[in-house]
Amino acid sequence: MTQGNAETAGAGASGLLQIERVDRVLTVGLNRPAKRNALNDGIILEIGEYFASLPEDIGAVVIHGIGDHFSSGLDLSELQDHDATGGLLHSQMWHRVFDRIQYSRVPVIAALKGAVIGGGLELACAAHIRVAEPSTYFALPEGQRGIFVGGGGSVRLPRLIGVARMMDMMLTGRVYSATEGASYGFAQYVTEAGNGLSKALELAAKIASNAPLTNFAVLQALPMIAEANPQTGLLMESLMATVAQSDKEAKRRIREFLEHKTAKVKPKS
Ligand SMILES: COc1cc(/C=C/C(=O)SCCNC(=O)CCNC(=O)[C@H](O)C(C)(C)COP(=O)(O)OP(=O)(O)OC[C@H]2O[C@@H](n3cnc4c(N)ncnc43)[C@H](O)[C@@H]2OP(=O)(O)O)ccc1O
């Protein structure tokens, strides 16, 4: 179905994901609201397939939950089937899928509301920007379930909020509010109620208007540079800067600024 420049298309026959497109921004909705968007194998595999074959011409992706919650985490009804080998393979399957999000060619924004629990929080960690509504709450109740994080959370979350806070979350089951999540660096924006998705879409449209090479450098090079030793990091930065500024897109954009054809950088009035 096409409405002006908006397009709606299910990702797969299952309907586990609800995909929409407006101009160069794709919206991926987790679509199991009756199960609070619990992440079963079907939905994880579809996310993986979708991110493996993103349309060439898109500039950003927003991932969100249909209904009142982002995600209640791993579908606990499926984990009971796993022996140790199955558990390992299952966790590694999640890792591959969430890596596709983190190492996506285009920025991914998670629009959060309601429960962002366990594997749902791990999914949000793989995004590049997180926008939270006031209803959002973050928790890692794995200790109560007798399991451990399995979707890359022990690698990604400490890098966002620190090891001590993640330990606190996992050991005490503490639930963080949207504002706490923001103050600890997990969410970058807290919106008014009901505005999370629209704010994420607004950010996505802005991001999609950047030079693709700059976005690519931010996604691919910046995390590596941040973790490299300073000398290696500085060299990588210089190389990336040289590649970006030699691109004809950079030359065109800089010329447009010098000819007063493009917006100035001003604070919001
Ligand atoms: C080990 O290897 C791993 C691990 C992982 C990742 C691990 C995790 O994600 S651990 C965290 C698991 N999640 C939870 O413990 C949350 C459980 N859910 C809730 O607390 C609540 O449902 C709620 C999210 C707060 C919402 O409450 P409410 O609005 O009152 O809705 P309910 O009536 O409770 O739920 C409706 C319906 O949905 C079912 N459901 C909800 N969450 C889950 C879930 N996570 N799994 C399965 N089913 C869920 C609930 O049972 C209800 O079903 P009915 O049939 O009764 O309607 C990753 C990878 C690894 O390898």
The ligand as an SDF file (V2000), in Angstrom:
LIG
                    3D

 61 64  0  0  0  0  0  0  0  0999 V2000
   19.9110  -17.4000   28.2870 C   0  0  0  0  0  0  0  0  0  0  0  0
   20.0780  -17.1530   26.9500 O   0  0  0  0  0  0  0  0  0  0  0  0
   19.5310  -16.0270   26.4390 C   0  0  0  0  0  0  0  0  0  0  0  0
   18.8270  -15.0690   27.1220 C   0  0  0  0  0  0  0  0  0  0  0  0
   18.3080  -13.9740   26.5070 C   0  0  0  0  0  0  0  0  0  0  0  0
   17.5110  -12.9950   27.1370 C   0  0  0  0  0  0  0  0  0  0  0  0
   16.9450  -13.1500   28.3360 C   0  0  0  0  0  0  0  0  0  0  0  0
   15.8240  -12.3110   28.7800 C   0  0  0  0  0  0  0  0  0  0  0  0
   15.2180  -11.5710   28.0530 O   0  0  0  0  0  0  0  0  0  0  0  0
   15.3600  -12.4980   30.4450 S   0  0  0  0  0  0  0  0  0  0  0  0
   13.9230  -11.4930   30.5800 C   0  0  0  0  0  0  0  0  0  0  0  0
   12.6670  -12.2090   30.1800 C   0  0  0  0  0  0  0  0  0  0  0  0
   11.5070  -11.3550   30.3650 N   0  0  0  0  0  0  0  0  0  0  0  0
   10.8290  -11.2580   31.4970 C   0  0  0  0  0  0  0  0  0  0  0  0
   11.1360  -11.8890   32.4820 O   0  0  0  0  0  0  0  0  0  0  0  0
    9.6140  -10.3550   31.4620 C   0  0  0  0  0  0  0  0  0  0  0  0
    8.3600  -11.1750   31.6180 C   0  0  0  0  0  0  0  0  0  0  0  0
    7.1300  -10.3730   31.3830 N   0  0  0  0  0  0  0  0  0  0  0  0
    6.6000   -9.5400   32.2860 C   0  0  0  0  0  0  0  0  0  0  0  0
    7.1390   -9.2900   33.3500 O   0  0  0  0  0  0  0  0  0  0  0  0
    5.2700   -8.9320   31.9240 C   0  0  0  0  0  0  0  0  0  0  0  0
    4.6710   -9.7170   30.9470 O   0  0  0  0  0  0  0  0  0  0  0  0
    5.3640   -7.4660   31.4190 C   0  0  0  0  0  0  0  0  0  0  0  0
    6.3460   -7.3040   30.2740 C   0  0  0  0  0  0  0  0  0  0  0  0
    5.7510   -6.5500   32.5790 C   0  0  0  0  0  0  0  0  0  0  0  0
    3.9690   -7.0050   30.8870 C   0  0  0  0  0  0  0  0  0  0  0  0
    2.9800   -7.2170   31.8780 O   0  0  0  0  0  0  0  0  0  0  0  0
    1.4470   -7.1800   31.4600 P   0  0  0  0  0  0  0  0  0  0  0  0
    1.1970   -5.9980   30.6100 O   0  0  0  0  0  0  0  0  0  0  0  0
    0.6560   -7.3420   32.7050 O   0  0  0  0  0  0  0  0  0  0  0  0
    1.2560   -8.4610   30.4880 O   0  0  0  0  0  0  0  0  0  0  0  0
    1.1990  -10.0150   30.8570 P   0  0  0  0  0  0  0  0  0  0  0  0
   -0.2230  -10.3890   31.1500 O   0  0  0  0  0  0  0  0  0  0  0  0
    2.2140  -10.3690   31.8680 O   0  0  0  0  0  0  0  0  0  0  0  0
    1.6740  -10.6740   29.4770 O   0  0  0  0  0  0  0  0  0  0  0  0
    0.7940  -10.8370   28.3660 C   0  0  0  0  0  0  0  0  0  0  0  0
    1.1390  -12.1530   27.7430 C   0  0  0  0  0  0  0  0  0  0  0  0
    2.4810  -12.1030   27.2510 O   0  0  0  0  0  0  0  0  0  0  0  0
    3.2700  -13.1560   27.8170 C   0  0  0  0  0  0  0  0  0  0  0  0
    4.6430  -12.7280   27.9770 N   0  0  0  0  0  0  0  0  0  0  0  0
    5.0640  -11.5380   28.4400 C   0  0  0  0  0  0  0  0  0  0  0  0
    6.4070  -11.5030   28.4400 N   0  0  0  0  0  0  0  0  0  0  0  0
    6.8170  -12.6860   27.9640 C   0  0  0  0  0  0  0  0  0  0  0  0
    8.1090  -13.2490   27.7240 C   0  0  0  0  0  0  0  0  0  0  0  0
    9.2360  -12.5710   27.9450 N   0  0  0  0  0  0  0  0  0  0  0  0
    8.1680  -14.5020   27.2260 N   0  0  0  0  0  0  0  0  0  0  0  0
    7.0470  -15.2010   26.9610 C   0  0  0  0  0  0  0  0  0  0  0  0
    5.8020  -14.7090   27.1620 N   0  0  0  0  0  0  0  0  0  0  0  0
    5.6970  -13.4710   27.6620 C   0  0  0  0  0  0  0  0  0  0  0  0
    2.5710  -13.4410   29.1400 C   0  0  0  0  0  0  0  0  0  0  0  0
    2.9200  -14.7140   29.6080 O   0  0  0  0  0  0  0  0  0  0  0  0
    1.1280  -13.3020   28.7370 C   0  0  0  0  0  0  0  0  0  0  0  0
    0.7760  -14.4630   28.0340 O   0  0  0  0  0  0  0  0  0  0  0  0
   -0.6940  -15.1220   28.2270 P   0  0  0  0  0  0  0  0  0  0  0  0
   -0.6720  -16.3360   27.3520 O   0  0  0  0  0  0  0  0  0  0  0  0
   -0.8300  -15.4060   29.6850 O   0  0  0  0  0  0  0  0  0  0  0  0
   -1.6360  -14.0640   27.7480 O   0  0  0  0  0  0  0  0  0  0  0  0
   18.5840  -13.9150   25.0860 C   0  0  0  0  0  0  0  0  0  0  0  0
   19.2770  -14.8740   24.3710 C   0  0  0  0  0  0  0  0  0  0  0  0
   19.7620  -15.9850   25.0200 C   0  0  0  0  0  0  0  0  0  0  0  0
   20.4050  -16.9800   24.3510 O   0  0  0  0  0  0  0  0  0  0  0  0
  1  2  1  0
  2  3  1  0
  3  4  1  0
  3 60  2  0
  4  5  2  0
  5  6  1  0
  5 58  1  0
  6  7  2  0
  7  8  1  0
  8  9  2  0
  8 10  1  0
 10 11  1  0
 11 12  1  0
 12 13  1  0
 13 14  1  0
 14 15  2  0
 14 16  1  0
 16 17  1  0
 17 18  1  0
 18 19  1  0
 19 20  2  0
 19 21  1  0
 21 22  1  0
 21 23  1  0
 23 24  1  0
 23 25  1  0
 23 26  1  0
 26 27  1  0
 27 28  1  0
 28 29  2  0
 28 30  1  0
 28 31  1  0
 31 32  1  0
 32 33  2  0
 32 34  1  0
 32 35  1  0
 35 36  1  0
 36 37  1  0
 37 38  1  0
 37 52  1  0
 38 39  1  0
 39 40  1  0
 39 50  1  0
 40 41  1  0
 40 49  1  0
 41 42  2  0
 42 43  1  0
 43 44  1  0
 43 49  2  0
 44 45  1  0
 44 46  2  0
 46 47  1  0
 47 48  2  0
 48 49  1  0
 50 51  1  0
 50 52  1  0
 52 53  1  0
 53 54  1  0
 54 55  2  0
 54 56  1  0
 54 57  1  0
 58 59  2  0
 59 60  1  0
 60 61  1  0
M  END
$$$$
